[in-house]
Amino acid sequence: MIATMIRPILIHTFVLGCLACSGGASNAPGAAVTTPGTSPAYQIVLSRPFTAGDRLRAVVVARQQIAATHDNDKDDQGQATISGTDKNMDLSLAGVLTIREVDANGRALSAVLDVEHFTEGTPATDIVPPGAQIEAVRKGDKFALKVDDKPRPDLQKFLDLAFPLHRPGSPRGDELFGTKEPKQIGDTWSFSKSKVTESLVEDGYAARDSNVTGESRLQGTRVVGGVECLDVTSKVHADRATLGEVTDVKGAGTATLDSTISLVVPVDTKLPLAMEEATTQAKVQARIKDKQSTDTIKLTITRYRKANYTPMP
């Protein structure tokens, strides 16, 4: 996903499997400033596969917000009340993820998350209690979920946004934003428009490849836990995107959509991802008529996800 990319990005995206530079990226120094064209050339490898038995501590914050305003023929402007705003979410998750089984590409088939906390809202309300164990087993294009051995399909909407695992079958990082050519700091390259539009569908949007623009960029380097890492950022813009199940508002037009996805990956391609962050924002108008007036509803749909990872023994 993009979000997740985002769910993500995360996707969301975009959710990339990882085990990471020790210490996480949240307190790491910022990217080093280097004059473009003077740095070494780095191989850009964004997909870092799991192996069975891998363990990592994941700390995730994720939000989905649907803001709406309207004005009508009577000039009474203000906040619009629409069905769909109950889908606003503000999530915080921390726990230790253990990979039980992987496929040939190093994507998780079965994993267990020992929850330190998993909350929603302010003040925070437990989605599952501290100390609970979430089991995720891949079933087709989704994970079947259990909490303490009891089925919990209701968790899917939360974990789609915040869970630190790839969605089954979703494009991986290199398929979306990678490049086979070594790059210097400041270099940019094209991403896969077809894979990005495929990922957008998972997040409730549809767009044509011809309406998608953007690029990836090697921003710089930073040291995380004593390991040199690369900062890679991808920016995606889509015109005339259509909405799926994101909101229940009828009569919505096409949306403009912007995503920014940032990844921190070790220079050593054998080491896994350290941090991922994704923001996606869509803006759309809908015209709703009744017997007295016509309202123009202006929607801004924002999804944000940031995850830091620390390896565990």
N, C-alpha and C positions, 0 to 999 in steps of 0.2 A: 504494500500500500504506500500511498504517498502520505506513512504520515507519521506517518504515521505515520508520511510520510506523512510516513506520514503514513494514521494509526500507526498513525498513523498512522503516515507518513506516512506513518507512521508509514509515507507512507507510509505504509505506512505503512507510514507507511506504512509505511515501509518499515518492516521489522527484520533486522539482519541478525543471524545467529552469531554469537560472539563469546569470547572469554577474556580478557582484556589486559591492557597495560595495568599493572598494579597501582592501586590508589585512586582509580577513577579519574574522570576528566574535569569534574566540576571545579577543582581547586588548582588545575594545571595552569602554567603560564600561557599567555596568549600566543598566537602564531608569530613566529619570527618574521621580521621585516627584511626582505631581500630584494635588491634591484632586479626586475624581470630580466631574464636572459643570462644571469650570472650565477645561478645556483646549479648544483648537480642535477642530473636528470633522474627522476624517480619512477619506478614501475608502479602504476596505479592498480591495486588489487583490492576491491571492496568486499568481496564475498569471502568470509573466513569460516570454513565448515566446522561443525561439531564432530566429536567422536563420543561413543558411548562411555559414560562415566564422567564426562566433563561436569564441573560444578562451578557456578558463579553466583555472586551476590548482585542482584539487579535492583536499582533504585530508579523508579519511573514516576514522572509527573505528566499528566495528560488532561487536556480540557477540550470540550466541545461546547460552543456557544452559538445560539441562533438569536440574533438581535433583529428586531423588526420595528419600523416606524411607518406611519401612514399619514396622508392628508386626503381629505375628501372635498366634495363640492361645497360643504358648509364651512370650510376653513378651520375645522377643529383638528389641529395637528397634535400628534402625541405618539406614545408608545402603542403599538398594535398588539392585541391579544390574539394569538393564533394557536391552533393545535400544532404540535411539533416542538414548541418551546420546552415541553416536558423532557425533550431529549437533550437538554443542556446537561453537561456532566463536568465535574471537577474531581479528578481522581488522583490518589497518591498510593503507590505500591512499593513495598520493599520486601525482599525475601531471597532465599537461596534456591536457585534452579538447578536441578540434577537431571542430566540427559540420560535416559535409559536406553534408547534405541534410535538409530539414525538410518537414513536411506543411503544410496550409493553416492549421492551428492553432498552428504553431510548435513542434511536437513533433519530436524527432529521428527521422529515418528511417535515417540513416547517420552514424556518428561513429567517431573514432579516439582511443584513449587511449594517450599515450606515458608509459609507466610509470616513475616514479622508484623506488617500491617497492610491492609488493603481497604482504603476508605474512600468515601465520596462526600463532597459538599463541605460547606463551612457553616456551623461547626461540623467537624468530621464525624461521619456515621460509618460504622463498620459494614463493609460489603460481606466480608467473611471475618470471623474473629481471629485475633492474633494467635499464632500457634496452629492454625488450621493447615491442612495439606490439600493443595489443588492438584489433581492428576489430569493431565491432558494426553489423550491418545488420538492419533490421526485417524479420522474416518472420512475417506473421500476428500472433499474440498474444505473440511472443517476439522476442528478438534472436538472430540467428545469429552465433556468435562465432568469431573466428580470432585466433591469436597468431603474429605474423610469417608471415602468409599460410597457416598450417596450422590446420584446423578444431580447435576445442577446446570441444566441448559440455560437457565435465566442469566447466568454469568456471561453468556456470549457477548452481549452488547457492551459490557465493561471491558472484557478481555480483548475484544476487537480493537479497542482504543489503546490499551495499556499493557497487554501481555508481551513479555520479551521473547517471542518466537515468531518465525516466518508464518504467514498464513500458508496453509498447504496449497501448493500449485502456483503461488504468486511469483512474479519475476524476482530474481535476486539482484543484489546491488550492482554487480558487473554487467548483468543483462540490461539494467536500466541506465546506469550512469558511468560505467567503466570505459576504459580505453586500452588498447593493446600497445600503444606507443608510449614510451617513457616521456615524462613531462617535467619541465622546470617550473619553479615557483612563478606564478603569474600567468602560466599557460592556460588556455581554454580549449575545450573540445566539445563536439556535438554529442548529445545523448540519443538514445533510441526512442524516437517518437512513437513507434508502434507499441513498444513495451510500456511506455509511460501512459499512453491512452488506455492500454489494457489494465494497468494498475489503477487508473482513475475510476474505472467501472466498479472495482471492489469497494471504493469509497463513496459510491452513490452518484457519480458523475459520468457523462458521456461526451466525448469530443472527437472531432475528426483530426487525423494526423496533420492535415493542412492548416488547422487552426491553432496548432501548438508551436510555441517558440521557446527559446532559452538555450542555456549552455551550462557546462560544468567547468569548474576552475580549481586549480591547485592554489589555495590561498597562502600557504606557508607551512612551517613546521612548528612543533612544540614538543617539550619533553614531559612525559607522563610516567610517573613512577620510575624514573631513570631510563625510560625507553623513548627513543626519538620517534615521533609520530607525525603524520601528514594531516593537514586540514584540507578537506575537499568539500566544496559547496556547489550545489546544483540549484539553478533557478528555472522554474517552469511557468510559462504564461499560456493560458488557453482562452480563446475567444469563442463565443457562441456555444458554450458548454450547456448541456441540459441536465436537469436534476432528476434523480431517481427517488429513493425512499428517504432522502435526507430530511424532508419536511412534508407535512400533510397539506400545505397551502396549494389550492387549486389555481389554475390559470397563470402559473409562473412562466415567465419568458426565459430566454437564454441568459446564461450567467457569464461573467468574466471571472477567471480563476487564476490565482497566483500561489505558487508553492516555493518555499526555500527549504532545502534539505542539506544539513551539515553533518559530516562524518569525520571522526578522528580515528585514523588507522595507523598501526605501527609501520615504519619503513620496512622492517623485517616481515615479509609476506607470510611467514609461518606463524606469526602471532596474530591473535584475533582483535576484533573491533574494541575500541575503548569507550566511544561515546557516539550517540546519534541524536539529532535534534531536527524536528520538522514542523513547519507551520504552513497550513493551507487555508486560504481565505477565498470565499466565493461571494460575489455580489450579484443580486438578481432583483428584478421588479416583477410584481404580479398585479393585474388589474382585476378588481372584484366588484361586481355590480349588484345592487339590490334595487328596490322600487324607488328609493329616494335619492340615491347617490352612487357615485363610482369612487371607490378607494383605490389609490395606488400604494401598494405595500412594497416597501423597500427592505429586502433581507440582506443581512451580512452573516454568513455562516463561517465560523472559524474553528479550526482544529489545530491543536498544538500537542506535541509529545517530545519529551526529552528523557533519555535513558543513559545512565552511567553503569559501568560493569566493573566488578572486581573479582579476580579469580579466587577460588577457595581450594584448600587442600582436599 
